[in-house]
Amino acid sequence: MSKVENFLTPEEEQAVVEAIRLAELETSGEIRVHIEKETDLVPFDRALEVFNFLKMDATELKNGVLIYVAVKNKSFVICGDKGINDLVSTDFWDSTKEIMASHFKTGNFKQGLIDGISKAGDQLKKYFPFQENDTNELSNEISKG
């Protein structure tokens, strides 16, 4: 499978978007998922480009989290902004990535993404709880490249 359109069914996409919405209900943090066919760059470098392109670096509290997937490369990256990176344990992103990878290996991409979103949301809720005046700064929709 190398096409972005085949990575998730429309129903699976909606389940992922709903997971983002639910994860963000109790936090001021922002979570995005970006899926693209492939990258010629080191996946982490490409994830940083996408992070900036999606303006995830512009959140007020620097608490954005991007899950970047390059389908044909069979790689993915979880990228957190400075605000959340400074607060989570040093192995948090790696342990989250391992959980996601275990689902991805069996072809269960939807559940891998949902579990990653949920874990990120738990940490965002812990460190950046929802405040009365919080607004959803970024779209919950999956972006595609």
N, C-alpha and C positions, 0 to 999 in steps of 0.2 A: 504494500500500500504506500503510495507516495503522493496522493492527491489530498489536499487540505479538505476538500469536500467530503472525502470518504473517511476522514479521521473520526468524526462523530456524526451520528444521525441527527436530523433536526430535533428529535425528541431528547436525545442525549445532550445536545447543545443547550436546550432549554433547562434541563436538569442542572447543568453546570452553572448557567446564569442564575438560576434559583439558589444554588449553593452560595454563590457570591452574595446575592441579596441577603440571605439569611446570616451569613458570616459578618456582613457589614451592619446588621441591625443593632448590634451592641458595641460598636466601636466607631471611632472617627477615622479609622484606617481605611485604606482603599486597596482592593484586590482586582487585578486584571489578568486575563488569560489571552495570550496571543499565539496563534497557530499559523505556521507558514510551511510551504512545501519543503524548502531546504535553505541552507545558508552556506556561503563560501568562506565565511569567517569562522573563527573559533566561536562556538555557540555562546559562551559567556559574553564575548565582545558584542555579538549580534544582539543578545538580550539587553545589554546596556544601551545600544542604539535604539532599540524598540522602547525601552523604558523612558528614554528622553523624548522620543518621537510622540509617545502617548501622553506626554506631560506628567508622568508619574513623579518626576522630580520636583513638581511644582505644588505638591500638597503642603498645606500650611505646617503640619507637624512632621514632615518628612517620614511619613508612615505608610508609604505605598509598597505593595508587594506584587511583582509580576511573575507569572508562570509562563515561560516561553517554551514553545515546542517547535522543533524543526523535524517534520514528519519523515522525509526521505533520509535524513541524517540519523534518524532514530536517536535523537538527543533532546534533552530538555534541561532547562535551567530555572532555578527559583532565585529571583533578584529582589532583595529588600532595600529600601532607602535607608539613609543614615540613622534616622530616628528609631526605627525598629531594629536595625542591625546592632546598634549600640546597646540594646537591652536584652535581646534573646541570648540564650547560651550559645557558646561557640560552635556546638555541634547541632544546633536546632535545624538549620537548613539542610544539612546532610542527612539527618535522621528523617526529616520530612521527605526528602528526595528518595530515600530508600523505600519508604512506604509506598510512594507513588510508583516507583520502578517495579515493585513486586506486582502491582496490578497491571502495569504496562506490559510486562513480560508475558502475561496471559491474555493480552489483547483487550483487557478491560480498561480502556482509556478513560471512559466517563468516571468510573469509580476512583481511579488514580487521581484525576483532577479534583474530584469532590473531596477526597481525603486530604489532599494537599491544601485546598482552599479552607477546609475545616480547621486543620492544624494551624495554618497562618492566622485564621480568624480568631482562634482561641488566644493566641499570643497577642494579637492586636487588641482584643478585648481586655486582656490583663493589663497591658501597658498604656493603652489609649482608649479608655472606656468612652462610650457614647455620652455626649453632652447635649443639653437641651437645644443649643444653637447650632449643632452640627448639621452640615449639608453633605449630600453625596457629591463629592467633588469630581468624580470621574464615572464614566459609563460602566455599567456592569456587563454589557454585551461583550462577547468574544470578538476580538479583532483578528483579522486575517491578512496575511501578506502574500 
